[in-house]
């Protein structure tokens, strides 16, 4: 079996560089968040519902804005991320806001070695699973940490988007996971395209069939799979904002699926 540590370490280094840029970006709008504004979107807020009093594990939480937003809504939250700097900043934010939250620095695949317990909800969102080569290992982690009868929820960018080049002019990458990493030289970041960051990154595309099968094979069955023709974020090139406030690729408005969401329940096998 291939050793993915080289890829993960490169990506960890990249996210350590991205985190300080993201903290100071308009994209993440930290002043508004510190003043009480949520970082969550209507998609996940409406679909996941009331989390008050529930334990939640947030996979690939970055510097914890969404994790802490769920804490503000009453969840007992634990966030994990591969980036040392992201977890350090998440803990600083938590303490400044006087919120209850636990943050753990861990490669997702090795989480069993770094975290104990089970949770009512396992949550992940927007730009997470593309950093993982093997969704069977990902689903094993979800299965391990999710209570029987618990809820798994993901809102994620649609795999069709990752088939295109950076400017959405042509299809370059496969829809299906070939298990060979997609290697690109990252310049800047989606939160600041002019940021002085340049480094090779490694990613993998995952079709919807792969995602659903990884979950159902472990007894985690979807209540729904929704697809949306818009993004809540202006995070790709050549995006235009509609009257509804959402973002679409110019020239492909309402023609491309941009986001999907899955809400699933862990059943007795």
N, C-alpha and C positions, 0 to 999 in steps of 0.2 A: 504494500500500500504506500502511496506517495506521501512523503513528509512535507507538510504544508508550512512548517515553522518559518522557513525562509520568506515565504510570501507574507505570512502574518507579521513577522518582525518588520518587514519593509512598510507594510500598511500601518503598523503601530507607530513607527517613526513619522510617517506622513501625518497621521492624526494628531500626534504631539505638536507638530508644527502648525496644523490648521486651527487647533483649539484657541490659542491667543488671538488669532485673526478673527475667528468667529465671535468671540466674546465682545470685541469692539466693533462689530459690523452692524450696519442698519438692518441687515437680514434678520438677525436674532433680537435686535432691539432690546437690549438688556435693561436700559432705564425703565421702559414700560413694564417689563416683566417684574422688576424689583418693586415697582409701584403697585403691583397687584394684577396686572393683565395676564391672562392665561396664554401659554404657548401652544395649547392644543387647538385642533381644528374641529369644525362642526361635524365632519365625517365621523371621527372617532368618538367625539363627545356624545353624539346622538346614537351611534350604533352600540357602543359599549355600555352606556347607561350609568346608573347609579353605582358608584364604587365605595361609598361611605362604609367604613368599618371592615372593608375587605383587604386581605393581604395581596399585594401585587408585586410580581417580579418583572422588571423592565429590562429586556435584553438590548444590548448595544445602545445605551442611554446617552451617549456623548457627554456633554457637561451638565446634564441633569435638568434642563428646563422642563421638559415634559414630565419627568419623574416628580419634580417638585410641584408641578401644576396638578398632578393627580393627588399629591399629598395635601394640597390646599382644598381638594374636594373630599378629603376624609379618608383616603386610602392609606394603608400601612405599607409603604413602598420600599423596595430594594432595587437599586439600579446597578447594572454591571456594564463595564466597557473595557476594551482592550487597551485604551490610551491612558497612560499614567497621568498625563497633564489634564485630560478631561475629567478623570475621577478626582484629582486634586482640586480642580476648580469647582466641581459639583459640591464637594464638601465645604468649600468656602462659601458658596451661594447658600447652601443649607443653613450654615451657621449664621450668616448675615440676616437671613429671613426668619431665623428661629423656628425652623420646621423640623419635624421628625422624619428622617429618611436614612437608610443605610446604603452606602456605595462601596462596591467591590471592584478592584482592578483584576480582570481575568480575561484571558482568551476564552471565548464562549465554549469551545469544545472541552476545555479543562475545568469547567465551572463546578463540576461535582467535587473537585479537590479543594475548592475555595469557598463553598457555600453549603449550608445545611438547611434542611426543612423543605416544606411544600407550601404552595401558594394557591389562593382562590382564583387568581388571574395571572396569566403570563401574557405580557404585552410587548409588541415591537412595532416600529413604524418608520417609514420613509427613508429609503436608502440604507437598509441594513443587510438583507440576505445576499445582496450582490457581492459582499465581501467574504462569503462563505462558499467553499468549493463543494461541500457534500451536505445536502439537506437531510439525509438520513441521520447523520450525527446531530444536526440541528434539532430534528424532531425527537431524537432520543433525549436530548437535554430538556426539551419542553415536557415530554412525557415524565421524566424523572422528577421535575420540580412542580408539576401541576397536580393538584389534588383531584381525586376521583369526583366527577361532577363539576369540576372547575372549568373556567372559560379561558380559551386561548383566543387572542385577537391580534390581527396584523392589518395595518394599512400600509401599502407599499406602492412604489412606482411600477407601472405595468412593464412586463418584459419586452413588449413590442418597442417601447422607447429605446431600450438599450441595444437594439439592432442597428440604429442609425449612427452616422458619424456625428461629430460634435455640433455641426451646424444644421443637422437634419436635411441634408441635401441628397443622401443616398444611403442604402442599407449596406452595412459593412460587416456586422457581427451576427452570429447565429442566434436564433430564438431558443434553441435547445441547449442544455448544458453539455458541452463536450468534455468537461472535466479538465480541459487544458485552460490555464488562466488566460484571460484577456489582458494583455500587457499594454499599458499606455503610459506616456510621460505626462504627468499631471503638472499643469501650470496654473498658478493662482488657486482659487477655490470658488465653489458656487456662491459663497457669501461675499466674495470680493475677488473678481476675476483679475484684478491687477495686483493682488498680494504677491510678495516676493517669495513664492514657494514653487519649487520645481523638483519633482521627484517621480521615479517610476512607481506605479501602483498596479496591483493585481486584483482582478475581479472575475466574477462568473455570472452568467445569465441563467435564470431559472424560469422555465415555462410554468404556466398555471397547473398543468397536469402533474409536473414534478412536485410542486408545492402541496397540492391536495393529496397526492398519493403518499408522500412522506408522512403526513399527518394521519390519514385514515388507516395506514398500515400499523399505526400505534394506538388505534382506538380513539383518536381525536377526530370527531366527525363534524363537518361544517353545518351550521344552521343556515348560512348563506355564503355566497361568493358574489360580491357586487363589483361592477366595473364602472368607472367614471371617465367622461371625455374631457376632463379638466384636472388641473393641479391646484392645490391651495397655495403653492409656492412658485415664485418667479426664480427658478433655479436651473433652467436650461437656456441655451442660446435661442435667440429669435422668438421670444415669447411675447404675446400680447394679452392684455387684460380685458376681459369682457365686462359688460354692464353688471353682471352678477358678482364681480369682484375676483373671479377665478382666472387662472392663466392657461393659455393654450399655445401650441406651436403655430406661428404665423404661416398661413397657407394650408394648414391641416386642421383648422378649427372644427371641432366636433367630428372629425374623421378618425382620429387616433384615440385608442384607449390610453389614458394617462396614469390612472391610479386604480388599484383594486383593493378590496378589503375582504377579510374572512373572519367570521366569528364562529368558533367551534367549541364543542363540549367534549371533555374526556369521559368516555363511557367504560363500563366494566366489561372486560374481555373474557 
